[in-house]
Amino acid sequence: MSKKHMRNIGIMAHIDAGKTTTTERILYYSGKSHRIGEVDDGEAVMDWMEQEQNRGITITSAATTCLWRDHQINIIDTPGHVDFTAEVERSLRVLDSAVAVFCAVGGVEPQSETVWRQADSYKIPRMIFINKMDRLGADFFAVVKEVKQKLHAPAVPLYLPIGAESAFEAVIDLIHMRRIDFIPDSFGSVMEYTEIPEALREVSRQWRDHLIDELSKVSDEITELYLEGKDIPEELLQSSIRKAVRNRSMYPVFVGASLKNIGVQPLLDGIIDYLPAPDEVPPLMGHHVKKDEDIEIPCDDRGTPLGLVFKIHHDREAGPLCFFRMYSGVVKKGEAVFNVNKRKRERINRLFKMHSNKNEPVSSLSAGDIGVTVGFKFAQTGDTISSEGVQILLEQMHFPEPVISVAIEPKTASDQDKLRKSLEMLKREDPTFTYQEDDETGQLIISGMGELHLDVLVTRITKEMNVAAKVGKQQVTYRESIAKTVEITERFSRMFGGKEHTAAVTLRVEPNRDGSGNLYRSMVPEDKLPREFADAAARGIENSFTGGIRFGYPVFGVIVTLADAEYDMMSASSFAYEAAASHGFERACSQADPVLLEPVMTVDVMTPKDYVGDVISQLVSRGGIVESLESKTLIEHIHAKAPLESMFGYSTALRSITQGRGNFAMEFSRFAKKEER
């Protein structure tokens, strides 16, 4: 299939906006599913993990392929819960475009903003689908306005709803100026096109004029035809929308109710008509390792084979399944490829295209394709697959640090190895999951992005991987930092193996006020301290960052400068410089007013108006600071900051105080000095 007939899209949104239901309808109408699976029944095709079906949420990005109008659409259905932000991040990295789903009642919710910002950072063209128009409180025009205000995105409707809430029955197509009905007896498969009702003709004309006005910014031809009062051909409108979408000067808005089977086919048409093919997006930038220069990578089958591993899932029978996107060239089954990050050869034993958790074997994958391989032994999320002759490294993915930890230990000695293997497996799959051994207690400590994230991981270890393990209480992952600048000189001298090892370094430690983490820099020229010893000093500092200052928590927000060094050719050694730097860092930090930092979270609470006073009181009692209050049709949206430690169990407390009608989203904001409460 040619590149022009391919689309790589993601479906992204806030939790509970109806992403998975929308994807289920897309699979049904495109003929991939012969019946419609419902999230509420635990039968959604895309939510195939047992926990996804139990919880009614999407945890892993499921990849699937379907055909519409002789075009191949590769879809990645991403999670909406903030704890699974890594899944969203790694999916966006490999997409050419996306469909943002917004709830017609909730509008632009907190996670919608987070995902939208992530998509902005990758410059991804998007379309908008306003879903759940059949829900009580649905307001299409309010959501369009909110998208413009909150996301600063030029959202332009191509379709308008007819009716709202229980009266929502059809949509108006503003390009062809017609009404579209979706016949219920056919599950919406059969569509009827009729004239726009008299009462809605004026508002439809106004919104069509708004569409033409926006398109005149990208098409002089449309401007001329409009000023001359001539009809604008539908083909010209569509080609101009396509152009505007590609340069992200416009985000077309579609409308429907996936659960009621209304509005999904126009969305599918929009994916084909307006979103870019793999060879229509700007070339990706890569770094040529041997030449040490950045180069452009066009989407071309004849180029160097180049792919990015964006997800790993461990299958009980097949082993690790590596999901990857091809950007250039072709890879074939049975071939050897080169993992540039790990500097290791890998063999492609088998290749698949995925339909949720089912697979379709293929013999090769070419530029633009998304597929899965079995047989990689070293690959991790974010690794680049290339050829050994032409080693090109694609941009790394960046993931936030884990902020919550829990101790886990096997119930029996025989489960010890099994547990470690399970943890190693999960670490390969999920970059935001880490584990380490506590030096004092010997316990294994696992860390993740939030309560739900850790809960899901622990359930996978005990249920899916059948490891009998005991789990401790969830704990906050603190950081240590310093409050003032200190400069010290550290000398190291030891006799080993009959030889003296000496080093002397002058270090300056200071707080990093911009909150961007740790920074190490050397001011010592190479003619004063040879490269190998400077590298050893840097290694000593980098290792010390993880060891803490007073309490053993990782160090955060410290700038370390190697200000000076003494070098004796006869007794200098790498070991001595690494030790001197490590001891010097510890001594300098202990004199620099060390402080304990705790994670502070951004908390967004949605609650019915009746309970807003109680919800705010409860937040304040937990050490939260309410920053703003936003009123919507039926709910109040509270924006607050709160220390993570005081937010444990908040989900249950909020449900209790709002009779199950409130919900919240929480994401890491910053590390701040721990206040005594």
N, C-alpha and C positions, 0 to 999 in steps of 0.2 A: 504494500500500500504506500502511495506517495506521501511525502511529508505534508503536502497541502491538505490531505484528507485525514490528518491526525490532530487531536487536541489533548494536551495534558492539563487537566484541571483539578483544583482542590475545592472541596466544599467546606467552608469554615464559618463558625459562628459561636455565639454564647451558648452555654449549656441550655438545653430545652427549647431551642428556637425551631427545632424540627429538621435538622440537617439530615439525620439518618432516615427519617420518614421520606424526605424529599429524594434522597438517593435510592431508596427502595422503589419509589414511583418511576424514577428514571430507568432503573433496571427492568421494571415491568413493561413500560411502554416501548422500550428498545428491544424487547423480546428475550432478554437475558434470564428473567424470572418468569415462570408461568403462573405464579400466583403472588399476591402482594403480602409480604411479611410485615407484621406490625411490631414496633418497639414495645408498645404496652402489653402485647401478648408474649413478649420474649421470643419472637419469631423472626426478627429482622435478619436478613441475609448478611448485611455488613457487620452486625454485632454478633460475631460468632464465638467469642470467648465466653465461657460459662458465666464469668462474673459480669460481663457486659449485659448478658440476658437477665441476670438476677437484679442488677442495679438499674437497668434501663438507661445506661449511659454508654458512650463510646470511649474506650480506653486506648486501644491501639488504632493507628491509622490503617484501615483496611484498604487494599488496592484492588481495583477491579477494572475490567475493560468491557465496553459495550459498543454497538454499532447504531448509528442514527443517520439516515439520508446518505448511506454509503460512506460515512465518515467513522473513523475509530476514535472513541473517546476513552482515554485512560483517566479514571477517577480515583482520587484519594480522599476518603472521608475522614476528616480529622476530629479529635476530641474537642469538646467545648469547655471542659473543666480546667481551671487554671493550674491544678496540680500536674496536669499532663502537658504542660507547655512545651516540653522537649519534643513530643510527638508532633505538635503543630509546627514548631520551628523546622524540624528536619523535613517535614512534608513540603512546606513552602519553599524550601531551598531547591527542590527539584521540579517545581511546577512552572508552567509557562503562563498560567492565568488562574483565576479563582472565581467562584461564585460565593458571595457573602450572603448568608441567610439571616434575616432579621425577623423577630416576632412582631406582628402587627400590634400587639398589646404592650410588650416590654420595650420595644424599640431598640435603641443603641444601649445595650447593657455593658457592664464593666469589661467582661471578657471580649465582647465585640471590639471594644476600643483597643485592647491589648493585641488581638489578632490582626486588626486593621493596621496598627503601627508596625507589626512584624512584616506584614505584606508590603507596606510602604518601603521598609528598609531593603527589601529584595526587588523593589520596583515592579511589582506584579500587576498587570492589567486585571480589572475586576468587573463583574456584573453584580447587581443586587437583586435578591429575591425576597420580597416582603411576604412572609408566610403567615398562616393561622388567621386569615381574614375572617374566618367563621367564629372566632373566639369572642367572648364578651369583652367589650372595651377596645376592640380592634379599630385603629385609626390610621389609614394608609397615609394621608397627607401629613399627619403629625410626625410619622416616622421619617418621611422624605425630608421634612424640615430639620429633624433632629440629626440626620446623617450629614446634612450640610453644615449645621452649627457645630456639632461635637467632633466630627471627623474632618471638617473642612474639605469635604469631598463634593465636587460638582455632580450631584445625583440628578438624573433626568429621566422621568418616567416614559417608557415606551408603551405601557399598558396601564389602564385605570380599572379599579374594581367597580362592579355594579352591585350596590348594596354593601352591607357590612354586618358583622356578627351573624345571627341566625338567618338574616335576609341576604347574605352574600350568595350570589347565584351565577355570575358570569364575569367576563372581563371585556374591556374595550381595547382594540388594537389601534394605536394612534398612527401607525405607519400606513396601514391599509384602510383606516377609518371604518371599522366594522365591529360588530358585537360577536363574541365567541362564546358559545354554550358548550359545556362538557356533559354529555348524556350520562346520567347516573347508572342506567341499566348496563352500560358497557364499561363500568368502572372508569368513566371519563375517557375511554379510548376513542369514542366517536365524537367528533366536534361538528357543531352546526354554526355556519356563518350567516348572520343577518344584519339588517341595518341598525345603526345606533338609535336607541329610543329618543323620541323628540325631547324629553325633559333633560337628557344628558348631552345633547348636541353642542350647546354653547360651551359648557365646561370642557368638552372634548376638543373643540376648536381652539380654546385658549391654551390648553396643554400642548396641542400640536404646534401652535405658534411658538410656544416656549421651546419645544424641541428644535424647531427650525432656527430659532434665534441662536440657540447654543451651537448648532451645527454650522451656522454661518461663520463661526470663528475659525473653522478648519476648512471651509469650502467657499471660495469666491463665487463659484458657479451657482451655489444655492442662494447666496446673497443677491446676485444679479437677477435670478429668476423670481425671487420673492419681491424685490423692489419693482420689477416690471409687472407684478401681479399674475405671473404665469404659474401653471401647475408644476410642481416639482416631482419628477419621476421617482417612484418608490426605490428603484435600483440605486439612484443617486443618494437618496437618504440613507440607504443601508450601507453603501460603500463609505459614506462620510462618517457614519456611526463607527464602522469598523476602524477607520483611521483614528478617530478621536479616542476610542477605547485603547488602541495600541499605544498611543502616546500619553495615556492616562489623563487626558484633559476632560474626560467625561466617563461617568459610571452609569450605564443604562439600568433602569429600574423595572423589574417584572413583578407581578403580583399573583397571589393564588392562595389555596389552602390544600396542602399536599394530602392531608388526611381525608379530605372530601374529594380528592382527585380533580382539583380545578387548578389550571394554570401551569402544569408541568411541561406539556408539549411545547408551548411557546418558549419556555426557558431552554429546552433542548435545541429548538431552532436557533435561539439566540447564541447558544454555545458555538454552534457551527457557523452562523453568519457573522458574529462579531469578535469572538475571541481568537487570538493568533495561533497559527500552526507553529511547530517547533522551529522551522527555518524562517519565521517572520519576527521572532523576538531578537533583541540585540545580542551579538555573540557574547558568550561567557568569557570572563578573563581567567587565565590560568598562569601558573608560574613555572617556567622551564627550568628544571633543577640544574641541568648540566650547564646551560648558558647563563643561569642566574638572571633571568629577565622575564617580565610579564608579557604574555602574548594573548591575542584574541583566538577564540576557538569557535569557528563557524560550525553550524549543524550540517555535516557533510559525511555521507557514507564512505567516501574515499579518503577521509582524513585518518589520522592516528587513532586507534581505538582508545576511547577515554570515557570513563563512567564514574559515578559517585555512589557509594553505598550510603543510603539514607535511612535504612532501618534493618535491624536483625531480629528475627523471631526464631526461638528454638522449638523445633518440632520433635515430638517424642521419638518418632520413627526415623525421620530423614536427617535429624541433626539441625545445625543452624541454617535457616533460610535467609539469604542475604538479598534484600530488596535493593535494586540499583537503577539509576537512570543513565542511559547512554547519551552522551553529548556529541560524540564524534566517532566515525569509523564503525566497524562491525566486530562483534565477538561471536564465536561459534562454540557449540558444545564440544567438549573434549580438548579445547585449546588451553594453553597456559597463558596467564596474564601476570602483570607485575603490580603488587600493592606498593605504591610509592611511599605512603606514610610509614609502613612497617619494613620497607625495603626487602620484601619477600616475594617469591613466586607463588602464585595460587593456581589451582587447576579448576576449570569449569566442568564439573562432572555432568550436570544436567541443567537445562534452562527451561523456565516456565513463564507463561503470562498468567497472572492471577485473576480469578474471579472470586473475591472474598477469600474463603479458606479452601476453595477448590482450585485446581490448577490445570493448565492446558500446556502440554509439552511442546516446545519449539526447538528448531535446530540452530537458530541464530537470532540475535537482537542487533538492530542498527541504530544509528543516531536518531534521537527523539523518542526511542522506545523506553518503556518502564517494564522491568521484568524481575524475575527471581532466579537466583542460582543456588545450587546445592554443591558443597564441596570445599568452600573457602574455610581455611583453618585459622587464619590470623586476623581476618577483617573485623573492624569495628565500625560503628556508626561514624560517618564523616570521612572514611578513607577513600582515596582516589585509586581507581583501577586504570592502569595505562599499559604501555609496552615498555620492556626493559631498555630498548634502544632509545626511545624518545620519552623521557620521564617528565611528565607534566603534573603539577600539583594544583588541584582546585582549591578555592578558598575554603578555609576551615569553618565549621559551624561553631557558634558560641552558645554555651548553655549556662543558666544561672546556677549558683552553688546551692547544695542542699541546706535546709535550715532546721530540720527536725530529725531526731534520731531515736532509735530504740535498741535495747540489748536483745540478742537472740542467742539461744544455746540449744544444742541437740539434747534430746531426752536420754539417749543412750550413746555409748561410745561408738557403736557401729554407724550411727547417723552423722558422725563428725565429718567424714570425708564427703558424704552425700550433701551435707549442708554447704560446705565450702564450694563444691562443684556447682550447686544451685545458685549460690551468690555470684560466682564468677560468670555464670551463664547470664544472669539478670544484668550484671554490669556491662556485658558486651551489648546487650539489647538496649539498655537505657542509660544514656550518659549522665542523667541527673541522679542516678542511684550510686551510692558508694558504700563500701564497708571497710572496717579496719578492726584490728585486735587491740583491746585496751591493755596497755602494758602492765597495769597494776592488778586488774582482776582476771585477765586472760579471756574476758568475754568478747564475743564478736558484736560490734556496734554497726548497725545499718542506718543509713541516712537517706532522706528523700525530700521532696518539695512540699509536703503537707500531710495532714492526717489521712486523707483519703488515699493519697499516693502510697504511703507506707502500709496502710491497711490492705490495699490491693496487692502489693508486693508480698506481704506476709501470707496472705491467703493463697497466692500462687505457690509459695514455697511449701506450705503445709498441705494444700489440697492437690494442686496440679502436679507438683513434683514429689508428693508423698514423703516429705521429710518430717519426722516427728520432732517438733521443736517447741521450746518454751519461749514466750515473748514477754519482755519486761514492759514497764510503763513508758509511754512516749516522752522524750525529753527534748528540750530546746538545744540546738547546736549554737553555742556562744562563740565569740571571737575575742581575741585580746589585741589591744593597741596601746599607743603611748600618747601622752599629752604635751610633752615638750621636746625640744631639740637637745641632743647630747652628742659630744664628740670625744672618743677615747682612742688610745693606742694600745693594741694587744700584742704582746710578744709571746712566741711559742718556741720552746727549746726542749728536745728530748733525745735521749740516746737509744737507738734501735739497731740491733744487728751490728754493734761496734761502730756505728756511724751516727754523727750528730745531725738532727733535722731541725732547722731553724726557720722562722718566718716572723715578720712584724708588719702589721697592717694598722692604718688609722681609719676608723669608721665614723661616719656621722649618721645618726638616726634622727628622723624628724616626722611629725604627723603628716599624713597625706590628706589635706583638707578637702579635696574635691570628691572624696568618697569612692575613688575608682580602684581601690585595692592597694596591693603592694607594688613597689617599684625599686629595682636595683640598678645602679649606674656606677661606672668607674671613671674617675678623673685622672687615673695614673697612665701615662703614655707607655707604649710597648717597649720603648728603649730603656725605660726605668724598671719595668717588671715584665719579663717574658710572658707570652700569650698563655702558655700552659699553666703558669702559676696564677695568672689573673683569672683564668677559667676555674681553677681549683677554689679560689676565694669566692667566686660567684656561686659555685656549687655549695660551699659551706653556708652561705647566706640563704640560698633557695631552700636547702634542707631545713634550716632553722625556722623558716616561715611556718612550717607545719608543726613544729614542736612546742610552740607557745612560749610564754614569758614566766608567768607564775603558776597558772592552773593547767597548762598543757593543752589549751584550746588553740586552734590555728590563729596565726597572727594576721591582722587585717589593717589596711590603711597606714602602712609604714613605708617611708622612703629611706632607703639605705644607700649611702654614697661611700665608695672606696676613695677616700680623700688623698691618701698617701700610702706608700709601702716601702719597706727596706728589703734589699735583696743581696744575699751573699752567695756568690756562684758556687762556693765550695760546699755549703751545708744546706742550701735551699732544696725543698722537695714539695711536690704537690700535696702530699699528706699534711705537711706542716702548715701550708697556707689555708687549706680547707679547715683544719682544726682552729687556727688562729682566728679566721673569719667567724666561725661558728661560736667560739668562746667570746669573742669581742662583741658579737651581736647580742648575745645573752646578757653580758655585763652592761652594755650601753642601754639596752631596753629597760633593764631593771632599775637604772638610774633616771629614766626618762618619764617618771610618773605613770607606770602602767595602769591601764583601765580595762574593765571588762565590758564588752559590747554585746548587746542582744539584738536579735532580728525584730524590726518593727514592720508591721504589715499594713498594706492599704486594704481597708475593709469597706465593701460596698454592700449595704443591706437594702433589700426591697421588702417593704411591708405594707399591708393595707393601712389606710389612714387612721383607723380606729386605734391601732396599737403603737403609733409612732412615738408617743410619750414614754411608754414603758420600754420600748426598744432602745431609745436614746439613754434612759436612766441605766439600763442594764449595761450598755456599752461603756458609759462613764464609770460605772462601778468596777469594770474590768480594766480600768486604766486607759480607756480609749479617749481620743479627742475628736469630737465631731467637727469636720471642716466645712461642710455645706449640706443643705437639704434641698432636694429637687422634687417638685410636685408633678405627678403625671395623672392621667385620667382617673385611675382607680387606686394607685399606689403612691407611696412616698419612697424616694431613693435617697438613702443616707450615705454620705461620703465621710469616712473616718480613718484615723490611723490608730493602731493599737499594738502593744507588745505581744508577740506570738505566745509567750508563756501564759498570758492571762486568757488566751482565746481557745485553749483546749476545752473540748466539750461544748463549744458555743453552738454548734449545729442543733444539738438536743435542746439547749436552753432557749434558742430562738423559736424552735418549733413549738415548745411548750407555751411560751409567752404570746405567740400569735395564732394559737390553735392550728398549727401546721400550715399556715398560709404565708409565712415569711420565708425568704431564702436569702442567701448571701454568697458573695465571692470574696476571696481573700488572696492577695498575692504579695510577695516580698517587696518591700519598699527600700529599706536601707538598714544598716547597722547603726545603732545609737548607744550611747553610754547607758549602762544598766542602772536604773534608778531603784533605790531601796523602797519597796512598797509594803 
